[in-house]
Amino acid sequence: MGVIQEFHSDHRKVIQAFFQLRQSIASRNIDEIRRIVTETEPLLGTHFKFEEHYLYPALQRFLGEAYIKRLFNEHDGIFRRLGRIAELARKSQWTDRDAESARINLDLIYDHPISCDG
């Protein structure tokens, strides 16, 4: 598999994980949320590290410094938001406020793997 195909595959995996996470948050299935976050974080870390160290520097002359900085900021935001969801998933049960917080955090990162894939 080539690098571009692997990137598309990673994005599809993350999109699927975020979709499953959305369903699990809606049903407050905390065990499933915990599993999804645990499986997704390493994939994101490896993928983002490659993008940030190799891909983005190569693309900066085409996309511009401001756009590349935006992508770095989105990555930071994804880890913060996913970390917040993981923090909530350490609870044994959720309040309505916890569920809303998890949903909002996911909504803030949901589009990145879709828009970044192009």
N, CA, C and O of each residue as an XYZ file, in Angstrom:
472
protein
N       0.856     -1.178      0.000
C       0.000      0.000      0.000
C       0.900      1.239      0.000
O       1.843      1.321      0.787
N       0.611      2.196     -0.876
C       1.373      3.430     -0.937
C       0.991      4.379      0.188
O       0.005      4.164      0.892
N       1.780      5.421      0.345
C       1.573      6.386      1.430
C       0.207      7.065      1.327
O      -0.489      7.211      2.332
N      -0.173      7.474      0.136
C      -1.451      8.165     -0.036
C      -2.613      7.231      0.290
O      -3.567      7.638      0.954
N      -2.542      5.989     -0.172
C      -3.589      5.025      0.134
C      -3.662      4.754      1.636
O      -4.746      4.589      2.196
N      -2.485      4.711      2.283
C      -2.462      4.496      3.729
C      -3.098      5.671      4.464
O      -3.807      5.478      5.452
N      -2.846      6.891      3.985
C      -3.470      8.069      4.594
C      -4.982      8.015      4.451
O      -5.707      8.286      5.408
N      -5.461      7.669      3.267
C      -6.907      7.542      3.065
C      -7.489      6.466      3.983
O      -8.563      6.648      4.557
N      -6.788      5.364      4.116
C      -7.232      4.282      4.993
C      -7.291      4.754      6.451
O      -8.254      4.464      7.160
N      -6.262      5.478      6.892
C      -6.258      6.027      8.257
C      -7.454      6.939      8.472
O      -8.134      6.849      9.495
N      -7.711      7.816      7.509
C      -8.820      8.754      7.639
C     -10.150      8.009      7.716
O     -11.023      8.372      8.504
N     -10.303      6.979      6.907
C     -11.537      6.180      6.955
C     -11.696      5.522      8.325
O     -12.797      5.485      8.874
N     -10.601      5.003      8.876
C     -10.651      4.378     10.205
C     -11.059      5.394     11.273
O     -11.867      5.090     12.151
N     -10.499      6.594     11.191
C     -10.828      7.628     12.182
C     -12.277      8.079     12.018
O     -12.985      8.256     13.009
N     -12.720      8.265     10.784
C     -14.111      8.658     10.536
C     -15.056      7.594     11.107
O     -16.047      7.924     11.758
N     -14.744      6.327     10.861
C     -15.569      5.240     11.395
C     -15.548      5.240     12.916
O     -16.586      5.054     13.550
N     -14.370      5.447     13.509
C     -14.264      5.487     14.977
C     -15.070      6.647     15.542
O     -15.758      6.485     16.550
N     -14.995      7.819     14.905
C     -15.749      8.975     15.382
C     -17.256      8.738     15.246
O     -18.036      9.158     16.101
N     -17.658      8.062     14.163
C     -19.073      7.729     13.990
C     -19.538      6.789     15.111
O     -20.596      6.996     15.704
N     -18.736      5.754     15.394
C     -19.064      4.833     16.477
C     -19.058      5.554     17.823
O     -19.884      5.274     18.692
N     -18.130      6.471     17.982
C     -18.059      7.251     19.216
C     -19.325      8.088     19.379
O     -19.872      8.186     20.478
N     -19.783      8.682     18.297
C     -21.026      9.472     18.343
C     -22.195      8.603     18.808
O     -22.987      9.023     19.651
N     -22.302      7.397     18.260
C     -23.378      6.488     18.655
C     -23.244      6.074     20.122
O     -24.235      6.012     20.850
N     -22.031      5.796     20.540
C     -21.798      5.360     21.926
C     -22.052      6.488     22.916
O     -22.544      6.250     24.019
N     -21.719      7.709     22.528
C     -22.006      8.861     23.389
C     -23.517      9.038     23.515
O     -24.032      9.274     24.608
N     -24.221      8.922     22.394
C     -25.677      9.091     22.417
C     -26.350      8.046     23.316
O     -27.340      8.338     23.987
N     -25.805      6.838     23.321
C     -26.402      5.772     24.149
C     -25.739      5.677     25.529
O     -26.111      4.845     26.355
N     -24.760      6.541     25.755
C     -24.016      6.569     27.033
C     -23.377      5.224     27.364
O     -23.355      4.793     28.517
N     -22.862      4.578     26.337
C     -22.175      3.299     26.501
C     -20.711      3.606     26.836
O     -19.852      3.641     25.955
N     -20.452      3.823     28.099
C     -19.143      4.302     28.551
C     -18.046      3.279     28.272
O     -16.936      3.664     27.904
N     -18.323      2.000     28.436
C     -17.312      0.983     28.139
C     -16.896      1.034     26.674
O     -15.713      0.923     26.355
N     -17.867      1.202     25.788
C     -17.576      1.290     24.354
C     -16.819      2.575     24.033
O     -15.905      2.563     23.208
N     -17.180      3.663     24.662
C     -16.468      4.932     24.463
C     -15.009      4.763     24.863
O     -14.105      5.175     24.136
N     -14.790      4.162     26.010
C     -13.436      3.919     26.509
C     -12.638      3.079     25.502
O     -11.478      3.381     25.221
N     -13.262      2.028     24.963
C     -12.594      1.158     23.990
C     -12.230      1.918     22.712
O     -11.115      1.794     22.206
N     -13.161      2.689     22.206
C     -12.935      3.424     20.960
C     -11.805      4.439     21.139
O     -10.914      4.532     20.295
N     -11.840      5.185     22.218
C     -10.805      6.192     22.468
C      -9.441      5.508     22.609
O      -8.450      5.980     22.052
N      -9.392      4.415     23.339
C      -8.135      3.689     23.546
C      -7.559      3.181     22.233
O      -6.344      3.211     22.039
N      -8.408      2.719     21.336
C      -7.948      2.215     20.039
C      -7.610      3.329     19.054
O      -6.756      3.148     18.187
N      -8.265      4.471     19.177
C      -8.102      5.552     18.208
C      -6.896      6.434     18.504
O      -6.231      6.893     17.576
N      -6.602      6.680     19.769
C      -5.502      7.584     20.124
C      -4.157      7.187     19.504
O      -3.474      8.057     18.965
N      -3.747      5.909     19.556
C      -2.453      5.567     18.938
C      -2.439      5.783     17.422
O      -1.430      6.219     16.868
N      -3.544      5.481     16.759
C      -3.631      5.708     15.320
C      -3.466      7.188     15.012
O      -2.716      7.559     14.110
N      -4.161      8.026     15.757
C      -4.049      9.469     15.544
C      -2.634      9.956     15.808
O      -2.095     10.758     15.044
N      -2.035      9.475     16.881
C      -0.683      9.921     17.232
C       0.317      9.626     16.137
O       1.089     10.503     15.749
N       0.314      8.413     15.637
C       1.245      8.020     14.574
C       0.963      8.798     13.298
O       1.881      9.298     12.648
N      -0.298      8.894     12.949
C      -0.700      9.587     11.726
C      -0.334     11.068     11.788
O       0.253     11.607     10.849
N      -0.680     11.721     12.893
C      -0.387     13.150     13.040
C       1.110     13.419     13.050
O       1.580     14.392     12.460
N       1.851     12.554     13.723
C       3.304     12.739     13.801
C       3.914     12.722     12.406
O       4.759     13.557     12.082
N       3.485     11.768     11.580
C       3.995     11.704     10.213
C       3.623     12.964      9.438
O       4.466     13.567      8.774
N       2.362     13.352      9.530
C       1.918     14.559      8.816
C       2.728     15.783      9.245
O       3.199     16.552      8.407
N       2.884     15.954     10.549
C       3.523     17.155     11.069
C       5.022     17.196     10.788
O       5.582     18.272     10.580
N       5.665     16.054     10.781
C       7.113     16.027     10.577
C       7.514     15.966      9.107
O       8.568     16.483      8.737
N       6.697     15.346      8.266
C       7.105     15.123      6.881
C       6.167     15.754      5.849
O       6.619     16.459      4.947
N       4.879     15.503      5.981
C       3.947     15.957      4.960
C       3.741     17.470      4.983
O       3.865     18.126      3.949
N       3.430     18.024      6.144
C       3.133     19.456      6.212
C       4.301     20.339      5.797
O       4.089     21.311      5.072
N       5.527     20.044      6.227
C       6.633     20.882      5.738
C       6.760     20.850      4.208
O       7.090     21.860      3.588
N       6.497     19.691      3.611
C       6.577     19.586      2.152
C       5.445     20.340      1.463
O       5.613     20.822      0.344
N       4.294     20.445      2.123
C       3.135     21.115      1.525
C       3.068     22.610      1.805
O       2.277     23.320      1.185
N       3.880     23.089      2.723
C       3.768     24.486      3.144
C       3.923     25.466      1.985
O       3.211     26.469      1.936
N       4.825     25.202      1.062
C       5.015     26.145     -0.054
C       3.798     26.187     -0.980
O       3.607     27.162     -1.707
N       2.979     25.139     -0.958
C       1.772     25.098     -1.789
C       0.543     25.638     -1.049
O      -0.304     26.308     -1.641
N       0.459     25.341      0.245
C      -0.727     25.689      1.020
C      -0.572     26.954      1.845
O      -1.563     27.557      2.256
N       0.666     27.358      2.088
C       0.918     28.562      2.874
C       1.106     28.253      4.348
O       0.574     27.276      4.875
N       1.868     29.101      4.988
C       2.188     28.910      6.403
C       0.947     28.966      7.292
O       0.821     28.177      8.228
N       0.034     29.890      7.007
C      -1.160     30.041      7.845
C      -2.020     28.783      7.820
O      -2.536     28.367      8.857
N      -2.178     28.178      6.658
C      -2.986     26.962      6.551
C      -2.333     25.806      7.305
O      -3.013     25.038      7.987
N      -1.027     25.688      7.180
C      -0.303     24.624      7.888
C      -0.422     24.828      9.394
O      -0.607     23.860     10.131
N      -0.318     26.059      9.860
C      -0.492     26.325     11.292
C      -1.897     25.931     11.743
O      -2.078     25.409     12.843
N      -2.881     26.181     10.898
C      -4.251     25.794     11.226
C      -4.353     24.282     11.403
O      -5.022     23.807     12.321
N      -3.690     23.525     10.527
C      -3.722     22.066     10.640
C      -3.068     21.595     11.940
O      -3.572     20.683     12.596
N      -1.943     22.217     12.312
C      -1.292     21.894     13.586
C      -2.244     22.188     14.749
O      -2.363     21.389     15.678
N      -2.912     23.325     14.692
C      -3.862     23.690     15.750
C      -5.029     22.704     15.817
O      -5.491     22.359     16.905
N      -5.503     22.255     14.663
C      -6.577     21.271     14.643
C      -6.114     19.971     15.303
O      -6.863     19.362     16.066
N      -4.893     19.551     15.014
C      -4.366     18.333     15.642
C      -4.321     18.492     17.156
O      -4.740     17.597     17.890
N      -3.816     19.624     17.623
C      -3.772     19.868     19.072
C      -5.177     19.816     19.666
O      -5.389     19.234     20.730
N      -6.126     20.424     18.974
C      -7.505     20.439     19.441
C      -8.116     19.046     19.487
O      -8.878     18.725     20.399
N      -7.783     18.230     18.513
C      -8.310     16.865     18.486
C      -7.820     16.092     19.701
O      -8.599     15.393     20.348
N      -6.532     16.213     20.016
C      -6.013     15.505     21.190
C      -6.624     16.034     22.481
O      -6.928     15.257     23.386
N      -6.805     17.346     22.574
C      -7.439     17.903     23.772
C      -8.875     17.419     23.908
O      -9.290     17.000     24.988
N      -9.630     17.472     22.825
C     -11.045     17.079     22.853
C     -11.199     15.584     23.106
O     -12.046     15.170     23.897
N     -10.382     14.775     22.433
C     -10.442     13.339     22.661
C     -10.004     13.011     24.091
O     -10.539     12.096     24.716
N      -9.036     13.758     24.597
C      -8.618     13.591     25.991
C      -9.735     13.911     26.958
O      -9.883     13.245     27.982
N     -10.528     14.929     26.640
C     -11.666     15.278     27.489
C     -12.709     14.160     27.470
O     -13.284     13.823     28.505
N     -12.950     13.588     26.290
C     -13.890     12.468     26.196
C     -13.354     11.277     26.994
O     -14.112     10.610     27.698
N     -12.049     11.010     26.885
C     -11.436      9.910     27.649
C     -11.569     10.160     29.150
O     -11.821      9.234     29.922
N     -11.400     11.404     29.551
C     -11.552     11.766     30.970
C     -12.981     11.486     31.444
O     -13.187     10.941     32.529
N     -13.944     11.857     30.638
C     -15.343     11.576     30.978
C     -15.611     10.074     31.022
O     -16.411      9.606     31.831
N     -14.940      9.321     30.151
C     -15.166      7.875     30.079
C     -14.561      7.133     31.273
O     -14.799      5.936     31.437
N     -13.794      7.818     32.095
C     -13.285      7.187     33.323
C     -14.358      7.127     34.410
O     -14.197      6.433     35.414
N     -15.440      7.854     34.203
C     -16.550      7.813     35.159
C     -17.351      6.528     34.950
O     -17.358      5.961     33.858
N     -18.017      6.084     35.995
C     -18.824      4.869     35.873
C     -20.196      5.152     35.254
O     -20.799      4.270     34.643
N     -20.679      6.375     35.413
C     -21.924      6.774     34.760
C     -21.879      8.277     34.506
O     -21.104      9.008     35.123
N     -22.728      8.716     33.584
C     -22.727     10.108     33.179
C     -23.994     10.826     33.600
O     -25.082     10.254     33.675
N     -23.799     12.102     33.870
C     -24.923     13.012     34.022
C     -25.297     13.503     32.624
O     -24.587     13.231     31.656
N     -26.394     14.216     32.522
C     -26.756     14.828     31.240
C     -25.665     15.793     30.791
O     -25.354     15.886     29.603
N     -25.101     16.493     31.732
C     -24.039     17.452     31.411
C     -22.797     16.747     30.854
O     -22.171     17.248     29.920
N     -22.437     15.591     31.417
C     -21.300     14.820     30.909
C     -21.547     14.385     29.468
O     -20.670     14.518     28.615
N     -22.733     13.870     29.202
C     -23.074     13.412     27.852
C     -23.027     14.578     26.860
O     -22.530     14.432     25.743
N     -23.543     15.719     27.274
C     -23.522     16.907     26.400
C     -22.087     17.368     26.155
O     -21.744     17.747     25.035
N     -21.262     17.341     27.172
C     -19.857     17.728     27.026
C     -19.140     16.799     26.048
O     -18.391     17.260     25.186
N     -19.367     15.502     26.179
C     -18.749     14.542     25.258
C     -19.214     14.789     23.831
O     -18.408     14.774     22.900
N     -20.503     15.014     23.658
C     -21.045     15.265     22.317
C     -20.456     16.527     21.704
O     -20.077     16.534     20.533
N     -20.378     17.584     22.484
C     -19.821     18.849     21.991
C     -18.350     18.677     21.622
O     -17.912     19.155     20.575
N     -17.584     17.996     22.479
C     -16.171     17.774     22.180
C     -15.989     16.981     20.894
O     -15.098     17.283     20.100
N     -16.822     15.974     20.682
C     -16.737     15.206     19.442
C     -17.146     16.069     18.249
O     -16.498     16.016     17.203
N     -18.200     16.856     18.387
C     -18.638     17.718     17.284
C     -17.519     18.662     16.832
O     -17.415     18.978     15.647
N     -16.694     19.106     17.763
C     -15.627     20.047     17.440
C     -14.479     19.412     16.649
O     -13.693     20.128     16.029
N     -14.373     18.091     16.663
C     -13.270     17.427     15.956
C     -13.737     16.526     14.821
O     -12.914     16.013     14.063
N     -15.020     16.329     14.695
C     -15.586     15.346     13.776
C     -15.216     15.613     12.314
O     -14.992     14.668     11.557
N     -15.150     16.856     11.917
C     -14.931     17.189     10.512
C     -13.487     17.078     10.050
O     -13.242     16.943      8.851
N     -12.526     17.131     10.961
C     -11.127     17.162     10.534
C     -10.719     15.990      9.642
O     -10.147     16.228      8.578
N     -10.983     14.742     10.020
C     -10.531     13.657      9.138
C     -11.222     13.650      7.783
O     -10.684     13.107      6.818
N     -12.395     14.239      7.698
C     -13.110     14.328      6.432
C     -12.507     15.425      5.560
O     -12.190     15.189      4.394
N     -12.347     16.626      6.124
C     -11.835     17.755      5.335
C     -10.351     17.635      5.045
O      -9.890     18.124      4.014
N      -9.597     17.005      5.914
C      -8.155     16.878      5.745
C      -7.812     15.818      4.693
O      -6.728     15.853      4.109
N      -8.709     14.900      4.454
C      -8.426     13.805      3.533
C      -8.234     14.276      2.094
O      -7.523     13.630      1.324
N      -8.838     15.360      1.732
C      -8.711     15.867      0.360
C      -7.415     16.554      0.146
O      -7.148     17.040     -0.954
